[in-house]
Amino acid sequence: MAGETVLTVIGNLTTDPELRFTPSGAAVANFTVASTPRVLDRASGEWRDGDPMFLRCSLWKQAAENLAESLTRGTRVIVQGRLKQRSFETKEGEKRTVVAAGNPEPPF
């Protein structure tokens, strides 16, 4: 993963992972992780929840099947992977950009 943006996120699955297969038969699991930072309010000395971040993720091949079979909504997870940005146009002609985390396919 040299030269790529790699990140680690700790959070909870917002839904059960969605497992699908490509036309060539490769498994792909898509899921969303919600990560909410805790911040210390120095004035009151109490911890408060910050703004949640929702990160769309994908996982490939056997790891995708394992994820889909073993994890469900609400499960606490640690996700590490590369961050990718892509742009596309909706059916209505609106331009959109999304950022998602994914685990790269093994290099073999």
N, C-alpha and C positions, 0 to 999 in steps of 0.2 A: 504494500500500500504506500510505497514511497511517492511523495509528491501529492498525495491526496489528502483531503480534509477528513481526519478521523475524529470521532467523538465518542464519549461514553455518557449514557443517560440512565439515571435510576428513576423508576416511576412504576405506574400500574397500567395494565392493559385496560383499555376503555371498552372493548368488546372481545368476544371470542375471536381468535385468529381465523382468517378466511383462507382456506386452502384451495388452490386450483392447480391445473396442470397445463403446461404449454403444449402446442401441437406436437412437439418432439418428445413429450412425456416427462419433462422436468417439472418437479413440484415447486410451487411458489406459495409461500404463506405471507399474507399482508395483514398488518395489525397496526394499531395506534397506541402509543405510550403517552400517558399524561404524567408530567413531572411538575410538582409544585414546590418551589423553594420555601424554606422557612427563614424568616428574617426576625432578628431581635429588635424589638422596640426599646431603645435605650432609655427612653423617658419613663416607661412603665416597667421595664425589666421583663416583659412577657414576650413570648414567641408568637408570631403571626404568620399566617400563610401568605405568600406572595402570589403573583399572577401565575396561573398554570400555563405550561407550554405543552402543546399537543404535537407529537412528532409521528408522522406516518412512516412505517418501516416495512421492509420486505426481507424475506429470508428464503434461500434457495435449497433445492435438492433434499437430501436426507434430513438435514437440520430443519427444513420447513415442515416435513412430515412429523418429526419428533415434537416440534413446537405445537403444531395443531392438535396432536394427540394428547398432549400433557398439560397445556396451559389454558386457562379460561379467563373471562372478564374478571378484573379486580386483582389478578395475580401480580405480586411485586416482582419486577424484573430489572436486570441490569443489561442494557443493550449497548453493544459496541460495534461500530461499523463506519463506513465512509458516508459522508454527507454529499448528496448530489442535488443539483438544481436543474430543472428542465422547464421549458416554456412550451405552451401549446395554445391552440385557438379553439374555443368552444363552438358548438353548432350554431350559436347565435352570432359568431364572429368576434367575440370578446377574447382579448389576449390575456392569458393567465400564466403565472409562474408558480411552481411548487418546489419546495425543498423537502427532501425525504432522506431517511437513513436506510442504508441497506448493507447487508453482509455480502461481500463479493464472492463470486463463485471461486472454488479452489482452482489454482493455475494448472491443473493436470487434465 
